[in-house]
């Protein structure tokens, strides 16, 4: 079975500092994609960043970057220069070829609070 | 313009009723999805659908049925609502039919409360 584990239910960080959210996954597939989604209090699910498993280079998107370790099946999200608007639930998600029509498998989320 | 929209945003109803949640996407995407987010914020796929194939998560009760009048819409019908159906339901869409390599775009969610 394919699973995604986020081991940090809650985290907090001071504004302007850097925080890293962890995610591990389990799959026997070799071809897959990984995503981080953000869910602020508004409830909207917003894509933060995505990573193709065949790419060795870590994805970056402005203040957001990932540390993708394929052998370790690890996909952490680093948020630099944290802003109050980064306060949200963050979900790691996985999508593999050969899975159910590309359905995303989500971790249980990490609640991030950015403090002023 | 909203890319993926859902109506209603909130739905409060009595146990045993039948209700529908509508989803529309104006992105021209080929595949649409329904996800359920429970009270602990856990998100789980319910259905995925393109114009060729409906895939149902085997854990979804048959009281839930997706209906697609056209490519831009995937509505969720729920019969004989139960207390455990209370959750937030998200619609999503992705561009093509290959699924796994595509980013999914989510609607704002519908909070369903069954009393």
Contacts between the chains, C-beta under 8 A, distances in Angstrom:
chain1	res1	chain2	res2	distance
A	31	B	100	7.8
A	32	B	100	6.9
A	33	B	100	6.4
A	33	B	101	5.6
A	35	B	103	7.2
A	37	B	106	7.7
A	39	B	41	7.8
A	42	B	108	7.6
A	43	B	88	6.6
A	43	B	108	6.4
A	43	B	109	4.8
A	43	B	111	7.7
A	44	B	106	6.9
A	44	B	108	5.2
A	44	B	109	7.3
A	45	B	90	6.3
A	45	B	92	7.6
A	45	B	106	3.7
A	45	B	109	7.6
A	46	B	106	7.7
A	47	B	103	5.7
A	47	B	104	7.9
A	47	B	105	7.4
A	50	B	103	6.0
A	52	B	101	7.4
A	89	B	41	6.0
A	91	B	43	6.6
A	95	B	99	7.4
A	95	B	100	4.8
A	95	B	101	7.5
A	96	B	100	5.9
A	97	B	100	4.8
A	97	B	101	7.5
A	98	B	100	7.9
A	99	B	100	6.2
A	100	B	45	7.1
A	100	B	48	7.0
A	100	B	55	5.6
A	100	B	57	7.3
A	101	B	31	7.5
A	101	B	48	4.5
A	101	B	53	7.0
A	101	B	55	4.5
A	101	B	99	4.8
A	102	B	31	7.3
A	102	B	48	6.9
A	102	B	94	6.9
A	102	B	98	6.7
A	102	B	99	2.0
A	102	B	100	3.9
A	102	B	101	7.5
A	102	B	102	6.6
A	103	B	33	6.8
A	103	B	45	4.0
A	103	B	48	5.4
A	103	B	55	7.4
A	103	B	57	7.6
A	103	B	99	7.4
A	104	B	33	8.0
A	104	B	35	7.7
A	104	B	43	7.7
A	104	B	45	6.6
A	104	B	104	6.1
A	105	B	45	7.6
A	106	B	42	7.1
A	106	B	43	4.2
A	106	B	44	7.3
A	108	B	40	7.1
A	108	B	41	7.0
A	108	B	42	5.4
A	109	B	41	5.1
A	109	B	42	7.5
